[in-house]
Amino acid sequence: MHHNPILVENLSYAYPDGTQALRKVNLAIASGERVALIGANGSGKSTLQLHLNGIILPQEGRVMVGEWVVQPENLQLIRNFVGLVFQNPDDQIFMPTVWEDIAFGPMNLGLRGEELHKRVLQAMAHVNIDPEWYGHRSTENLSGGEKKRIAIAGVLAMQPQILVLDEPSAQLDPRSRRRSIELLKSLPITQLVATHDLDLALDLCDRTVVLSQGQVVYDGTTERVMGDAKFLLEHALEPPLSYSRPYCNLEDAPFLH
């Protein structure tokens, strides 16, 4: 197990149209941490996440995942190490049946027969999916919450060391949202969770990183930042509905400008 499976150093990135998405971002995440990544639209959350498995490569600075620098020759190893779960599961689920979809990744790793069968069953068990009920169901005839679980199971079947999730509660009804939070809490794996759902961040993650205009403006305890309504509003974020404790100020917080 790696002590710091994610290490980002002075990462900057600009899109071809000149938009500066990230500005000198520094971030270290230790094994087993669940970290919320929050910020307004356009703050750089998705761009940062896509650097973590090499969908986007650094222009300036360095990204390390496990023992590998994120660069072309390491991408296969990195993509086995980092599981990325997209906001919309329809972007991730493409096989005809649930079983085939979860088995797709391990099959590409060369697994067959009993080893493949065991890997799929383990992934289903992690997300509380009954293989007898779901295995042969069409992936097109599932609820949003079911699709989210299938997408996560497909990633877990690759046995990654890091789970990177983009808006895991998006488009879920309250019951499915609660089940998703319980699922993520139960997984013994490093997680980086980008979300606009600050109540989810408060419930799930002890640590929160706030991005604003491509910069890290807060990196510390979730409880503390959620209690500072003024700071959140300054960065176009609404305080969590469930948070009722008195506001604190962040004068001593570890801001990085």
C-alpha positions as CSV (number, residue, x, y, z in Angstrom):
1,M,0.0,0.0,0.0
2,H,1.3,3.4,-0.9
3,H,1.5,6.1,1.8
4,N,0.5,8.9,-0.6
5,P,-1.2,7.3,-3.6
6,I,-1.9,10.7,-5.1
7,L,0.7,13.5,-5.3
8,V,0.1,16.6,-7.4
9,E,2.9,19.2,-7.5
10,N,2.6,22.7,-9.1
11,L,0.1,21.4,-11.7
12,S,-1.1,23.9,-14.2
13,Y,-3.2,23.3,-17.3
14,A,-4.8,25.5,-20.0
15,Y,-7.2,24.4,-22.7
16,P,-6.5,25.1,-26.4
17,D,-8.9,28.1,-26.3
18,G,-6.7,29.7,-23.6
19,T,-8.9,28.9,-20.6
20,Q,-6.6,28.4,-17.6
21,A,-8.2,25.5,-15.8
22,L,-5.6,24.8,-13.2
23,R,-3.0,27.1,-11.6
24,K,-0.1,25.7,-9.5
25,V,-2.2,23.0,-7.8
26,N,-0.6,21.1,-5.0
27,L,-2.3,18.1,-3.4
28,A,-1.3,15.0,-1.5
29,I,-3.8,12.3,-0.6
30,A,-2.9,9.4,1.8
31,S,-4.0,5.8,1.5
32,G,-7.5,5.2,2.8
33,E,-8.5,8.9,2.9
34,R,-11.9,10.0,1.5
35,V,-11.5,13.6,0.3
36,A,-14.2,15.8,-1.1
37,L,-13.3,18.1,-4.0
38,I,-15.7,21.0,-4.2
39,G,-15.9,24.3,-6.2
40,A,-18.2,26.2,-8.5
41,N,-18.7,25.1,-12.2
42,G,-15.5,25.9,-14.0
43,S,-13.3,25.8,-10.9
44,G,-11.1,23.0,-12.3
45,K,-12.5,19.9,-10.5
46,S,-13.0,17.7,-13.6
47,T,-9.8,18.8,-15.1
48,L,-7.9,17.8,-12.0
49,Q,-9.6,14.5,-11.8
50,L,-8.9,13.7,-15.5
51,H,-5.2,14.2,-14.8
52,L,-5.2,11.4,-12.2
53,N,-5.5,8.6,-14.8
54,G,-3.9,10.3,-17.7
55,I,-7.0,11.3,-19.7
56,I,-5.3,14.7,-19.6
57,L,-1.5,14.9,-19.3
58,P,0.2,17.7,-17.3
59,Q,1.4,20.7,-19.2
60,E,3.3,22.1,-16.2
61,G,4.1,20.5,-12.9
62,R,3.9,16.8,-12.0
63,V,1.3,14.2,-11.1
64,M,2.2,10.9,-9.4
65,V,-0.2,8.0,-8.8
66,G,1.2,5.3,-6.6
67,E,4.8,5.0,-7.8
68,W,4.2,6.2,-11.3
69,V,4.5,9.6,-12.9
70,V,1.5,10.3,-15.1
71,Q,3.0,10.2,-18.5
72,P,2.3,8.2,-21.6
73,E,4.5,5.1,-20.9
74,N,2.8,4.6,-17.5
75,L,-0.8,5.0,-18.5
76,Q,-1.8,1.3,-18.6
77,L,-0.5,0.8,-15.0
78,I,-2.0,4.0,-13.8
79,R,-5.4,3.2,-15.3
80,N,-5.4,-0.1,-13.5
81,F,-4.5,1.7,-10.2
82,V,-7.1,4.5,-10.5
83,G,-10.8,3.8,-11.1
84,L,-12.7,6.8,-12.5
85,V,-16.5,6.8,-12.1
86,F,-18.2,9.4,-14.4
87,Q,-21.1,11.6,-13.3
88,N,-23.4,10.1,-15.9
89,P,-23.3,6.2,-15.7
90,D,-24.6,6.1,-19.3
91,D,-21.2,7.3,-20.3
92,Q,-19.6,4.3,-18.7
93,I,-22.1,1.4,-19.1
94,F,-22.2,0.0,-22.6
95,M,-22.5,-3.8,-22.6
96,P,-25.9,-5.5,-23.1
97,T,-26.2,-7.1,-19.6
98,V,-25.1,-6.2,-16.1
99,W,-22.8,-9.2,-15.9
100,E,-21.1,-8.5,-19.2
101,D,-20.6,-4.9,-18.2
102,I,-18.9,-5.7,-14.9
103,A,-16.8,-8.4,-16.5
104,F,-15.6,-6.3,-19.4
105,G,-12.6,-4.7,-17.7
106,P,-11.3,-7.9,-16.1
107,M,-11.7,-9.7,-19.4
108,N,-9.5,-7.1,-21.0
109,L,-6.9,-7.9,-18.3
110,G,-7.0,-11.5,-19.5
111,L,-9.1,-13.1,-16.8
112,R,-11.2,-16.0,-17.9
113,G,-13.2,-18.9,-16.3
114,E,-13.5,-19.2,-12.6
115,E,-11.1,-16.3,-11.9
116,L,-13.3,-14.0,-14.0
117,H,-16.5,-15.3,-12.4
118,K,-15.0,-14.7,-8.9
119,R,-13.9,-11.2,-9.7
120,V,-17.4,-10.2,-11.0
121,L,-19.1,-11.7,-7.9
122,Q,-16.7,-9.8,-5.6
123,A,-17.5,-6.5,-7.4
124,M,-21.2,-7.2,-7.2
125,A,-20.9,-8.0,-3.5
126,H,-19.1,-4.7,-2.8
127,V,-22.0,-2.7,-4.2
128,N,-24.7,-5.0,-2.8
129,I,-26.0,-6.3,-6.1
130,D,-27.6,-9.7,-6.2
131,P,-26.1,-11.6,-9.2
132,E,-29.1,-13.9,-9.5
133,W,-31.4,-10.9,-9.9
134,Y,-29.2,-8.5,-11.7
135,G,-26.7,-10.6,-13.7
136,H,-28.7,-11.1,-16.8
137,R,-30.7,-7.9,-16.7
138,S,-30.4,-5.4,-19.5
139,T,-28.3,-2.4,-18.6
140,E,-30.9,-0.2,-20.4
141,N,-33.7,-1.1,-18.0
142,L,-32.1,0.1,-14.7
143,S,-32.9,3.1,-12.5
144,G,-30.4,5.9,-12.0
145,G,-29.3,4.5,-8.7
146,E,-28.9,1.0,-10.1
147,K,-26.8,2.3,-12.9
148,K,-24.5,4.2,-10.5
149,R,-23.9,0.9,-8.6
150,I,-23.2,-1.0,-11.8
151,A,-20.7,1.7,-12.9
152,I,-18.9,1.5,-9.6
153,A,-19.0,-2.3,-9.7
154,G,-17.4,-2.3,-13.1
155,V,-14.6,-0.1,-11.8
156,L,-14.1,-2.1,-8.6
157,A,-13.8,-5.3,-10.7
158,M,-10.5,-3.9,-11.9
159,Q,-9.4,-3.8,-8.2
160,P,-8.1,-0.2,-8.3
161,Q,-6.3,1.3,-5.3
162,I,-8.0,4.7,-5.8
163,L,-11.6,5.6,-6.7
164,V,-12.2,9.0,-8.3
165,L,-15.9,9.9,-8.5
166,D,-17.5,12.8,-10.3
167,E,-20.8,13.9,-8.7
168,P,-21.8,10.5,-7.3
169,S,-25.2,11.8,-6.0
170,A,-26.2,13.6,-9.2
171,Q,-29.7,12.7,-10.5
172,L,-30.4,10.3,-7.6
173,D,-33.6,10.3,-5.6
174,P,-33.2,10.6,-1.8
175,R,-33.2,6.9,-1.1
176,S,-30.7,6.1,-3.8
177,R,-28.5,9.0,-2.7
178,R,-28.4,7.6,0.9
179,R,-27.6,4.1,-0.4
180,S,-24.7,5.6,-2.5
181,I,-23.3,7.4,0.5
182,E,-23.5,4.2,2.6
183,L,-21.8,2.3,-0.2
184,L,-18.9,4.7,-0.5
185,K,-18.5,4.7,3.3
186,S,-18.2,0.9,3.2
187,L,-15.4,0.7,0.6
188,P,-11.9,0.3,2.1
189,I,-10.3,2.3,-0.7
190,T,-8.8,5.8,-1.2
191,Q,-11.5,8.1,-2.6
192,L,-11.5,11.6,-4.2
193,V,-15.1,12.7,-4.6
194,A,-15.9,15.8,-6.7
195,T,-19.4,17.1,-5.8
196,H,-21.7,20.0,-5.6
197,D,-23.6,18.1,-2.9
198,L,-22.0,19.6,0.2
199,D,-24.2,17.6,2.5
200,L,-22.8,14.5,0.9
201,A,-19.2,15.8,1.4
202,L,-20.0,16.6,5.1
203,D,-21.4,13.1,5.6
204,L,-18.8,11.2,3.7
205,C,-15.4,13.0,3.9
206,D,-13.4,14.2,6.8
207,R,-11.2,16.3,4.5
208,T,-12.3,18.8,1.8
209,V,-10.3,20.6,-0.9
210,V,-11.9,23.8,-2.4
211,L,-10.9,24.8,-5.9
212,S,-11.7,28.3,-7.1
213,Q,-10.6,29.6,-10.6
214,G,-8.2,26.7,-10.8
215,Q,-6.5,27.2,-7.5
216,V,-6.7,25.4,-4.2
217,V,-8.1,28.0,-1.7
218,Y,-8.8,25.6,1.1
219,D,-7.5,22.2,2.2
220,G,-8.5,21.0,5.6
221,T,-11.3,19.5,7.7
222,T,-14.7,19.3,6.1
223,E,-16.6,20.3,9.2
224,R,-14.6,23.6,9.5
225,V,-15.2,24.8,5.9
226,M,-18.8,23.8,5.9
227,G,-19.3,26.0,8.9
228,D,-18.1,29.1,7.2
229,A,-21.0,30.3,5.1
230,K,-19.2,33.6,4.1
231,F,-16.2,31.8,2.7
232,L,-18.4,29.3,0.8
233,L,-20.5,32.1,-0.7
234,E,-17.4,34.0,-1.7
235,H,-16.5,31.0,-3.9
236,A,-20.0,30.5,-5.3
237,L,-20.9,27.6,-3.0
238,E,-24.1,27.2,-1.0
239,P,-23.7,26.0,2.6
240,P,-24.9,22.5,3.3
241,L,-28.6,22.3,4.3
242,S,-28.0,19.9,7.1
243,Y,-25.3,22.0,8.7
244,S,-26.6,23.9,11.7
245,R,-23.6,24.5,13.9
246,P,-22.4,28.1,14.5
247,Y,-20.2,29.5,11.8
248,C,-16.5,29.6,12.4
249,N,-14.0,31.8,10.5
250,L,-11.1,30.4,8.5
251,E,-8.4,33.0,9.3
252,D,-6.0,30.3,10.3
253,A,-6.9,27.8,7.6
254,P,-4.2,26.6,5.3
255,F,-5.1,28.7,2.3
256,L,-2.9,28.4,-0.8
257,H,-3.1,31.4,-3.2
